[in-house]
Amino acid sequence: MSLPPHEPPPFSLEQRRAQDGSRVVTVRGEIDLATAPEVQQALGARQDGETALVLDLLGTSFLDSSGIRVLVEAHRHGAAQGVPFRVAGSRPVRELLETTGVAAHLELVDAPPA
């Protein structure tokens, strides 16, 4: 008897403004070559009055090298603009960022602001 093939959760992306003025971009599902451009576009769309940009990856199950590149670029862009970039990641995402050394360059948080 074989197991059914693994079905990744569907990709979704939502944005909201937190009470502290941060813009929160929430991604669910996988960030890979197919979905990374949409995440990059959302992160690059700065808004007036934005105090910080928080990428909520708590519902993200997979992140490949194209997703890591998006995070690094968002961090660099935020630093150049003076807007802090923070990442709230699921355990697998955090482990990947730590293993690759990218975590040392990002501000990791436990959860996005309310």
VOKOLKOL-228724 format. One record per residue (C-alpha): z, y, x; residue number from 1; residue in three letters. Coordinates in steps of 0.1 Angstrom, whole numbers, plus 5000, padded with zeros to 4 digits. Each point is the difference from the previous one (the first is absolute). Layout:
! VOKOLKOL-228724
{zz: Z yy: Y xx: X nr: NUM rest: ALA} $
...
This chain:
! VOKOLKOL-228724
{zz: 5000 yy: 5000 xx: 5000 nr: 1 rest: MET} $
{zz: 4991 yy: 5034 xx: 5014 nr: 2 rest: SER} $
{zz: 5016 yy: 5033 xx: 4994 nr: 3 rest: LEU} $
{zz: 4980 yy: 5027 xx: 4981 nr: 4 rest: PRO} $
{zz: 4984 yy: 5026 xx: 5023 nr: 5 rest: PRO} $
{zz: 5021 yy: 5030 xx: 5008 nr: 6 rest: HIS} $
{zz: 4992 yy: 5030 xx: 4978 nr: 7 rest: GLU} $
{zz: 5010 yy: 5033 xx: 5015 nr: 8 rest: PRO} $
{zz: 5016 yy: 5025 xx: 4976 nr: 9 rest: PRO} $
{zz: 4975 yy: 5025 xx: 4987 nr: 10 rest: PRO} $
{zz: 4996 yy: 5032 xx: 5020 nr: 11 rest: PHE} $
{zz: 5014 yy: 5032 xx: 4984 nr: 12 rest: SER} $
{zz: 5007 yy: 5035 xx: 5012 nr: 13 rest: LEU} $
{zz: 5021 yy: 5027 xx: 4983 nr: 14 rest: GLU} $
{zz: 5012 yy: 5034 xx: 5010 nr: 15 rest: GLN} $
{zz: 5029 yy: 5021 xx: 4988 nr: 16 rest: ARG} $
{zz: 5021 yy: 5030 xx: 5010 nr: 17 rest: ARG} $
{zz: 5036 yy: 4991 xx: 5008 nr: 18 rest: ALA} $
{zz: 5030 yy: 5022 xx: 4990 nr: 19 rest: GLN} $
{zz: 5003 yy: 5012 xx: 5037 nr: 20 rest: ASP} $
{zz: 4964 yy: 5012 xx: 5001 nr: 21 rest: GLY} $
{zz: 4987 yy: 4970 xx: 5019 nr: 22 rest: SER} $
{zz: 4967 yy: 4984 xx: 4989 nr: 23 rest: ARG} $
{zz: 5004 yy: 4963 xx: 4996 nr: 24 rest: VAL} $
{zz: 4970 yy: 4977 xx: 5002 nr: 25 rest: VAL} $
{zz: 5008 yy: 4965 xx: 4987 nr: 26 rest: THR} $
{zz: 4977 yy: 4971 xx: 5010 nr: 27 rest: VAL} $
{zz: 5003 yy: 4966 xx: 4985 nr: 28 rest: ARG} $
{zz: 4980 yy: 4969 xx: 5011 nr: 29 rest: GLY} $
{zz: 4982 yy: 4998 xx: 5033 nr: 30 rest: GLU} $
{zz: 4988 yy: 5027 xx: 5024 nr: 31 rest: ILE} $
{zz: 4970 yy: 4987 xx: 5018 nr: 32 rest: ASP} $
{zz: 4965 yy: 5009 xx: 5010 nr: 33 rest: LEU} $
{zz: 4990 yy: 5003 xx: 4963 nr: 34 rest: ALA} $
{zz: 5029 yy: 5021 xx: 4988 nr: 35 rest: THR} $
{zz: 5010 yy: 5021 xx: 5031 nr: 36 rest: ALA} $
{zz: 4974 yy: 5028 xx: 4993 nr: 37 rest: PRO} $
{zz: 5016 yy: 5006 xx: 4966 nr: 38 rest: GLU} $
{zz: 5035 yy: 5002 xx: 5016 nr: 39 rest: VAL} $
{zz: 4987 yy: 5023 xx: 5027 nr: 40 rest: GLN} $
{zz: 4984 yy: 5023 xx: 4975 nr: 41 rest: GLN} $
{zz: 5032 yy: 5002 xx: 4980 nr: 42 rest: ALA} $
{zz: 5021 yy: 5007 xx: 5031 nr: 43 rest: LEU} $
{zz: 4976 yy: 5027 xx: 5012 nr: 44 rest: GLY} $
{zz: 5000 yy: 5020 xx: 4967 nr: 45 rest: ALA} $
{zz: 5028 yy: 5024 xx: 5009 nr: 46 rest: ARG} $
{zz: 5015 yy: 5020 xx: 4971 nr: 47 rest: GLN} $
{zz: 5016 yy: 5035 xx: 5000 nr: 48 rest: ASP} $
{zz: 5038 yy: 5000 xx: 5002 nr: 49 rest: GLY} $
{zz: 5001 yy: 4965 xx: 5014 nr: 50 rest: GLU} $
{zz: 5032 yy: 4996 xx: 5021 nr: 51 rest: THR} $
{zz: 4992 yy: 4965 xx: 5013 nr: 52 rest: ALA} $
{zz: 4976 yy: 4972 xx: 4994 nr: 53 rest: LEU} $
{zz: 5016 yy: 4966 xx: 4993 nr: 54 rest: VAL} $
{zz: 4979 yy: 4968 xx: 4999 nr: 55 rest: LEU} $
{zz: 5017 yy: 4974 xx: 4978 nr: 56 rest: ASP} $
{zz: 4990 yy: 4966 xx: 5012 nr: 57 rest: LEU} $
{zz: 5029 yy: 4981 xx: 4983 nr: 58 rest: LEU} $
{zz: 4975 yy: 4982 xx: 4978 nr: 59 rest: GLY} $
{zz: 4974 yy: 4994 xx: 5028 nr: 60 rest: THR} $
{zz: 4996 yy: 4964 xx: 5009 nr: 61 rest: SER} $
{zz: 4975 yy: 5003 xx: 5029 nr: 62 rest: PHE} $
{zz: 4989 yy: 5026 xx: 5025 nr: 63 rest: LEU} $
{zz: 4972 yy: 4994 xx: 5025 nr: 64 rest: ASP} $
{zz: 4989 yy: 5020 xx: 5030 nr: 65 rest: SER} $
{zz: 4980 yy: 5024 xx: 4978 nr: 66 rest: SER} $
{zz: 5031 yy: 5007 xx: 4980 nr: 67 rest: GLY} $
{zz: 5020 yy: 5006 xx: 5032 nr: 68 rest: ILE} $
{zz: 4974 yy: 5025 xx: 5012 nr: 69 rest: ARG} $
{zz: 5004 yy: 5019 xx: 4967 nr: 70 rest: VAL} $
{zz: 5037 yy: 5003 xx: 5006 nr: 71 rest: LEU} $
{zz: 4996 yy: 5012 xx: 5036 nr: 72 rest: VAL} $
{zz: 4974 yy: 5026 xx: 4989 nr: 73 rest: GLU} $
{zz: 5023 yy: 5012 xx: 4971 nr: 74 rest: ALA} $
{zz: 5028 yy: 5004 xx: 5025 nr: 75 rest: HIS} $
{zz: 4979 yy: 5020 xx: 5024 nr: 76 rest: ARG} $
{zz: 4986 yy: 5022 xx: 4973 nr: 77 rest: HIS} $
{zz: 5034 yy: 5006 xx: 4985 nr: 78 rest: GLY} $
{zz: 5014 yy: 5010 xx: 5034 nr: 79 rest: ALA} $
{zz: 4971 yy: 5024 xx: 5006 nr: 80 rest: ALA} $
{zz: 5006 yy: 5016 xx: 4965 nr: 81 rest: GLN} $
{zz: 5038 yy: 5001 xx: 5004 nr: 82 rest: GLY} $
{zz: 5004 yy: 4976 xx: 4970 nr: 83 rest: VAL} $
{zz: 5023 yy: 4970 xx: 5007 nr: 84 rest: PRO} $
{zz: 4984 yy: 4966 xx: 4993 nr: 85 rest: PHE} $
{zz: 5023 yy: 4972 xx: 4990 nr: 86 rest: ARG} $
{zz: 4994 yy: 4963 xx: 4992 nr: 87 rest: VAL} $
{zz: 5021 yy: 4978 xx: 4977 nr: 88 rest: ALA} $
{zz: 4989 yy: 4965 xx: 5007 nr: 89 rest: GLY} $
{zz: 5006 yy: 4965 xx: 4987 nr: 90 rest: SER} $
{zz: 5015 yy: 4975 xx: 5025 nr: 91 rest: ARG} $
{zz: 4966 yy: 4986 xx: 5010 nr: 92 rest: PRO} $
{zz: 4986 yy: 5034 xx: 5005 nr: 93 rest: VAL} $
{zz: 5030 yy: 5012 xx: 5021 nr: 94 rest: ARG} $
{zz: 4998 yy: 4968 xx: 5021 nr: 95 rest: GLU} $
{zz: 4963 yy: 5006 xx: 5007 nr: 96 rest: LEU} $
{zz: 5006 yy: 5037 xx: 5009 nr: 97 rest: LEU} $
{zz: 5028 yy: 4989 xx: 5023 nr: 98 rest: GLU} $
{zz: 4981 yy: 4972 xx: 5016 nr: 99 rest: THR} $
{zz: 4970 yy: 5023 xx: 5007 nr: 100 rest: THR} $
{zz: 5022 yy: 5028 xx: 5014 nr: 101 rest: GLY} $
{zz: 4987 yy: 5024 xx: 4973 nr: 102 rest: VAL} $
{zz: 5035 yy: 5003 xx: 4985 nr: 103 rest: ALA} $
{zz: 5012 yy: 5018 xx: 5030 nr: 104 rest: ALA} $
{zz: 4976 yy: 5029 xx: 4991 nr: 105 rest: HIS} $
{zz: 5007 yy: 5001 xx: 4963 nr: 106 rest: LEU} $
{zz: 5030 yy: 5011 xx: 4980 nr: 107 rest: GLU} $
{zz: 5010 yy: 4969 xx: 4980 nr: 108 rest: LEU} $
{zz: 5022 yy: 5005 xx: 4969 nr: 109 rest: VAL} $
{zz: 5016 yy: 4974 xx: 4977 nr: 110 rest: ASP} $
{zz: 4986 yy: 5015 xx: 4968 nr: 111 rest: ALA} $
{zz: 4979 yy: 5030 xx: 4988 nr: 112 rest: PRO} $
{zz: 5018 yy: 5030 xx: 4985 nr: 113 rest: PRO} $
{zz: 5007 yy: 5001 xx: 4963 nr: 114 rest: ALA} $
